[in-house]
Amino acid sequence: MNKARKLAQIGRECVACGCCTAACPMGAVRIDSGVTARVDGELCVGCGKCAKACPAAVISLTVREAAV
């Protein structure tokens, strides 16, 4: 059975400011080599706090199918 779930997706325009990493209660977002933020899909619960915290508005929530 598959179940849809939301995951954060970070756009290419990310400036690696770190606001999203500070806002994520699950620790799912990290700055990769000081260049851009990356989301760990295993930890992301799709709460959207990172997207709300992003001053550049480059984070969106996407629906993905997850095998259950």
C-alpha positions as CSV (number, residue, x, y, z in Angstrom):
1,M,0.0,0.0,0.0
2,N,1.2,3.5,-0.8
3,K,0.5,6.5,1.3
4,A,1.0,10.1,0.2
5,R,3.1,12.4,2.4
6,K,4.5,15.9,2.2
7,L,8.2,16.6,2.0
8,A,10.1,19.8,1.9
9,Q,11.8,20.6,-1.3
10,I,14.4,23.4,-1.5
11,G,14.9,25.3,-4.8
12,R,18.2,26.1,-6.5
13,E,17.9,29.7,-5.4
14,C,18.8,28.7,-1.8
15,V,21.5,31.0,-0.3
16,A,22.3,28.7,2.6
17,C,21.3,31.3,5.2
18,G,20.4,28.6,7.8
19,C,17.0,29.8,8.8
20,C,15.4,26.6,7.7
21,T,17.8,24.4,9.7
22,A,17.0,26.4,12.8
23,A,13.3,26.1,12.2
24,C,13.2,22.4,11.5
25,P,12.0,20.6,14.7
26,M,13.1,17.2,13.3
27,G,16.7,18.2,12.2
28,A,15.8,17.1,8.7
29,V,17.4,20.1,7.0
30,R,21.2,20.7,6.8
31,I,23.5,23.1,4.9
32,D,25.5,21.1,2.4
33,S,29.0,22.4,1.9
34,G,27.9,26.0,2.7
35,V,26.2,26.2,-0.7
36,T,22.6,25.1,-0.3
37,A,20.3,23.4,2.2
38,R,19.4,19.7,1.8
39,V,16.4,17.8,3.2
40,D,16.7,14.3,4.6
41,G,13.5,12.7,3.4
42,E,13.6,10.1,6.1
43,L,13.5,12.7,8.9
44,C,11.2,15.3,7.2
45,V,7.6,15.2,8.5
46,G,6.3,17.8,6.1
47,C,5.3,20.3,8.8
48,G,6.3,23.3,6.7
49,K,8.2,25.2,9.4
50,C,11.3,25.4,7.2
51,A,9.3,26.9,4.3
52,K,7.8,29.5,6.6
53,A,11.2,30.5,8.0
54,C,12.9,30.8,4.5
55,P,13.4,34.5,3.8
56,A,14.0,33.8,0.1
57,A,10.8,31.7,-0.2
58,V,12.5,28.9,-2.1
59,I,11.2,26.0,0.0
60,S,7.9,24.3,-1.0
61,L,6.1,21.2,0.2
62,T,5.6,18.5,-2.3
63,V,3.4,15.4,-2.1
64,R,5.3,12.1,-2.5
65,E,4.1,8.5,-2.5
66,A,5.7,6.5,0.3
67,A,5.5,2.7,0.5
68,V,3.9,1.6,3.7
